[in-house]
Amino acid sequence: MNVLITGGAGFIGSHLVGLHLNNGDSVLAVDDLSTGRRSNIEPFFDAEDFCFEVADLLDWPGLGRAVSGVDRIYHLAAVVGMFRVLDEPVEVMRVNVGGTEAILEEVVRSGTRAEILIASSSSVYGQTQGKELDEGLDLVFTPEGGGLTGYALSKLTNELQAIAYQREYGLPVAVARLFNTVGPRQAGDYGFVLPRFVRQALDGEPLTVFGDGSQTRSFCDVRDTIEALELLAGNKANDGRPVNVGNAREISILDLAELVIERAGSSSDVEFIPYEEAYGEKFRTIGQRRPVVERLKTTTGFQPKWTLEQTIDDLIERERVEAYSREVLV
């Protein structure tokens, strides 16, 4: 199989690269390296069936060639991370909406019948309130309620693009609403909570919890996520409808901080930082984000393998090994 992965040097994209190379597939990854890192994919550079290009999808001259020669496309390229999303609202719309349109238009123009998976986000639930979030809920947005609304609507637009192209052109498109993917290679630089907590705990620093920590999230290990994405992309019944991809286990951010401290054997405390200080005065967030994953299970048979404790232990061990390596090099 020939596979194209946009955002292929990113956190999730780089894991998909490894998965498909291990499957014996040929992989072309493209990334503008605004968030993705070359180091994420360096282990694959010597692979005969791997090719990497640095490019922006909106002006990449190789897009037509890439799309016409593949069997599957994972479109993950997007502006991501809380801090970057809040700081670059224009880029969010340009990249997230324009990049998806460029991919889908090129697929239609080339006439390829490649399987397509478009990565959406649990952010599309906006200010929707409910103990569980399923794909059929009416969505609620508050444009004046903070900078995440633009990002949420950009990903909802991606879903509408997928449905439109599937209905008008019959494209086999899958849409994955990703819920808080965590694991190796995720950086804390852009507002991702778990790698930040792990680094702070191992450094003996206070774990910074934004708000009062009562907000809940559901975390899914990236190795489970990419398995779900592979199953979803290859499903012949894909019709553009969104599918929640995640782990239904729910935990408050305060409990997550305390769990990291416990697993790391750390003496760190927890420090609370008001949302307005962390993200700005008008920032609002949904208090609960737990996915209903029945559609994913029914569609693919997917079951997660990694527990949150196993993921945390793995991240702690990796961070300790990296810290030791830095000390040895110095």
C-alpha positions in Angstrom: 0.0 0.0 0.0 1.2 3.5 -0.8 0.3 6.0 2.0 0.4 9.8 2.3 0.4 11.3 5.7 0.0 15.1 6.0 1.4 16.4 9.3 3.6 13.3 9.2 6.3 14.7 11.4 3.8 15.5 14.1 3.0 13.6 17.3 0.3 11.3 15.9 1.5 11.5 12.3 5.0 10.1 13.1 3.4 7.2 14.9 1.3 6.4 11.8 4.5 6.6 9.7 6.0 3.9 11.9 2.9 1.7 11.9 2.7 1.6 8.1 6.4 1.1 7.6 6.2 -1.8 10.0 3.3 -3.1 7.9 5.5 -3.1 4.8 3.8 -0.1 3.2 5.5 2.8 1.3 5.0 6.1 3.1 5.2 9.7 2.0 5.0 12.2 4.9 4.7 15.9 4.4 4.9 18.5 7.2 5.7 22.3 7.3 7.5 21.6 10.7 5.6 24.5 12.4 4.6 22.0 15.1 6.0 18.7 13.8 9.6 17.8 14.5 12.2 16.3 12.2 13.4 14.3 15.2 10.1 12.5 15.4 10.7 10.8 12.1 14.6 10.6 12.0 14.5 6.9 12.9 12.7 6.3 9.5 15.0 8.2 7.3 17.0 5.2 6.3 13.9 3.2 5.4 13.8 2.4 1.7 10.0 2.9 1.6 9.9 6.3 3.4 10.0 9.7 1.9 9.7 13.1 3.6 9.0 16.5 2.2 8.9 19.8 4.0 6.0 21.8 2.6 2.8 23.9 3.2 -0.2 22.1 1.6 -1.5 25.3 0.3 1.4 25.9 -2.0 3.1 22.5 -2.3 3.9 21.8 -5.9 4.1 18.1 -5.2 0.5 17.7 -4.0 -0.9 16.5 -7.3 1.8 13.9 -7.7 1.5 12.7 -4.1 -2.3 12.3 -4.2 -2.5 10.6 -7.5 -0.1 7.8 -6.5 -1.5 6.7 -3.2 -3.9 4.2 -1.8 -4.6 5.9 1.5 -4.4 9.5 2.8 -4.3 10.5 6.4 -4.9 14.2 6.7 -3.6 15.3 10.0 -1.9 18.6 9.1 -3.4 21.4 11.2 -2.6 24.2 13.6 -2.8 22.4 17.0 -2.0 23.0 20.7 -3.8 25.3 23.0 -1.2 28.1 23.0 -0.7 28.1 19.3 -4.4 28.0 18.6 -5.0 31.0 20.8 -2.0 33.0 19.4 -2.6 32.3 15.7 -6.3 32.5 14.9 -5.8 33.5 11.3 -3.4 30.6 10.7 -5.9 28.2 12.3 -8.5 29.1 9.6 -6.0 29.2 6.8 -4.3 25.9 7.5 -7.1 23.9 8.9 -9.8 24.8 6.4 -7.6 25.6 3.4 -5.4 22.5 3.7 -8.4 20.1 3.9 -10.0 21.8 0.9 -6.7 21.4 -1.1 -6.4 17.7 -0.3 -10.0 16.9 -1.2 -10.0 19.0 -4.4 -6.8 17.3 -5.5 -8.3 13.9 -4.9 -11.3 14.8 -7.1 -9.1 16.3 -9.8 -6.7 13.3 -9.9 -9.5 10.8 -10.1 -7.8 8.6 -7.5 -9.9 6.3 -5.3 -7.7 6.6 -2.3 -9.1 5.9 1.1 -9.1 9.2 3.1 -9.1 9.8 6.8 -9.5 13.4 8.1 -8.6 14.2 11.6 -11.2 16.2 13.5 -11.2 17.0 17.2 -13.3 16.7 20.3 -13.2 20.5 20.3 -16.1 20.5 17.8 -18.4 19.8 20.8 -17.7 23.4 21.8 -19.8 24.5 24.8 -22.1 21.4 24.5 -22.9 20.2 28.0 -23.4 16.6 28.8 -21.9 13.7 30.8 -21.0 11.9 27.6 -20.4 13.3 24.2 -21.8 11.3 21.3 -21.6 12.1 17.6 -25.4 12.8 17.4 -25.5 15.7 19.9 -26.5 19.2 18.8 -23.4 21.4 19.0 -23.2 24.6 21.0 -20.7 27.4 20.3 -20.1 30.7 22.0 -18.0 32.9 19.6 -17.4 35.4 22.4 -16.4 32.8 24.9 -12.7 32.5 24.0 -10.3 31.7 21.3 -11.0 28.0 21.0 -14.2 28.7 19.1 -12.3 29.4 15.9 -10.4 26.2 16.1 -13.5 24.2 17.0 -15.4 25.6 14.0 -12.4 25.0 11.7 -12.5 21.3 12.6 -16.3 21.2 12.3 -15.8 22.7 8.8 -13.4 19.9 8.0 -16.2 17.4 8.9 -18.7 19.3 6.7 -16.1 19.3 3.9 -15.7 15.5 4.2 -19.5 14.9 4.1 -19.9 17.3 1.1 -17.2 15.6 -0.9 -18.4 12.2 0.0 -22.0 13.0 -1.1 -21.2 14.9 -4.2 -18.2 12.8 -5.5 -18.6 9.6 -3.6 -15.2 9.8 -2.0 -14.5 7.2 0.7 -13.9 9.6 3.6 -13.6 8.7 7.3 -13.6 11.4 9.9 -12.1 10.9 13.4 -13.0 13.1 16.3 -9.8 12.7 18.4 -10.1 12.9 22.2 -6.9 13.9 24.0 -4.3 11.6 22.5 -1.2 11.2 24.7 2.1 9.3 24.6 5.7 9.3 23.4 6.8 12.4 21.3 4.0 14.7 22.5 5.6 18.0 23.5 4.4 20.1 26.3 5.4 23.3 24.5 2.0 24.1 23.0 -0.2 23.4 26.0 -0.5 19.6 26.1 -1.0 18.7 29.7 0.4 15.3 30.3 4.0 15.8 29.0 4.1 19.0 31.0 3.0 17.3 34.2 5.6 14.5 33.7 8.4 16.9 33.1 7.4 19.0 36.2 7.1 16.0 38.4 10.5 14.6 37.5 12.1 18.1 37.9 10.5 18.5 41.4 8.6 21.5 40.2 4.9 22.3 41.1 2.5 20.8 38.6 0.6 23.7 37.1 -3.1 23.1 37.0 -5.2 25.6 35.1 -8.5 26.5 36.7 -9.5 24.5 39.8 -8.7 21.1 38.2 -12.2 19.8 38.4 -12.5 19.8 34.6 -12.4 16.2 33.3 -10.9 14.7 30.2 -10.5 11.2 28.6 -7.0 10.3 27.5 -6.1 7.8 24.8 -2.6 6.4 24.2 -1.3 7.3 20.8 -0.5 3.6 20.1 -4.2 2.9 20.6 -5.2 5.9 18.6 -3.2 5.0 15.5 -4.6 1.5 15.6 -8.1 3.0 15.6 -7.3 5.3 12.8 -5.9 2.5 10.7 -9.0 0.4 11.2 -11.3 3.4 10.5 -9.4 4.5 7.3 -9.7 1.0 5.9 -13.4 0.5 6.6 -15.3 0.2 3.4 -18.5 1.7 4.9 -17.0 5.2 5.4 -19.5 7.8 4.5 -18.0 11.0 6.0 -19.9 10.7 9.3 -17.7 11.7 12.3 -16.5 8.9 14.7 -15.3 9.6 18.2 -11.8 8.1 18.6 -10.6 7.9 22.2 -10.8 6.1 25.5 -14.0 6.4 27.5 -12.2 6.5 30.9 -12.6 9.9 32.5 -10.4 11.7 35.0 -10.2 15.2 36.4 -7.1 17.3 35.7 -6.4 17.5 39.4 -6.6 13.8 39.8 -4.3 13.4 36.7 -1.7 15.7 38.4 -1.8 13.7 41.6 -1.6 10.4 39.6 1.5 11.6 37.8 3.1 12.7 41.1 2.3 9.3 42.6 3.6 7.2 39.6 6.8 9.4 39.5 7.5 9.1 43.2 7.7 12.9 43.1 7.6 15.4 46.0 6.1 18.0 43.8 3.0 20.0 44.8 0.1 21.2 42.7 -0.1 24.9 41.8 -3.4 26.3 40.6 -3.3 29.0 37.9 -6.5 30.9 36.9 -7.7 30.4 33.3 -7.5 34.1 32.6 -3.9 34.2 33.6 -3.0 31.1 31.5 -5.2 31.8 28.4 -6.7 35.2 28.6 -9.7 36.9 30.1 -12.5 35.5 27.9 -11.3 31.9 27.8 -13.9 29.3 28.5 -13.6 25.5 28.4 -16.0 22.6 28.6 -16.1 21.1 32.0 -16.5 17.5 31.0 -15.2 15.7 27.9 -15.9 12.0 27.8 -16.5 10.3 24.5 -19.1 7.8 23.6 -17.2 5.3 21.5 -19.9 2.9 20.5 -19.8 4.0 16.8 -16.0 3.3 16.7 -16.5 -0.1 18.3 -19.3 -1.0 16.0 -17.6 0.2 12.9 -14.1 -1.2 13.6 -14.2 -3.6 16.6 -11.6 -1.4 18.2 -10.7 -1.9 21.9 -8.0 0.2 23.6 -5.0 -1.8 25.0 -3.2 0.9 27.0 -4.3 2.1 30.5 -3.6 5.6 31.6 -1.3 4.3 34.3 0.7 2.4 31.7 1.0 5.4 29.5 2.2 7.6 32.4 4.7 5.0 33.5 6.0 4.7 30.0 6.4 8.5 29.7 8.1 8.8 33.0 10.7 6.1 32.0 11.3 7.7 28.7 11.8 11.1 30.3 14.2 9.7 32.8 16.2 8.0 30.0 16.4 11.2 28.0 17.4 13.2 31.1 20.2 10.7 31.8 21.4 10.9 28.2 21.5 14.7 28.3 23.6 14.5 31.5 26.0 12.0 29.9 26.5 14.2 26.8 27.2 17.2 29.0 
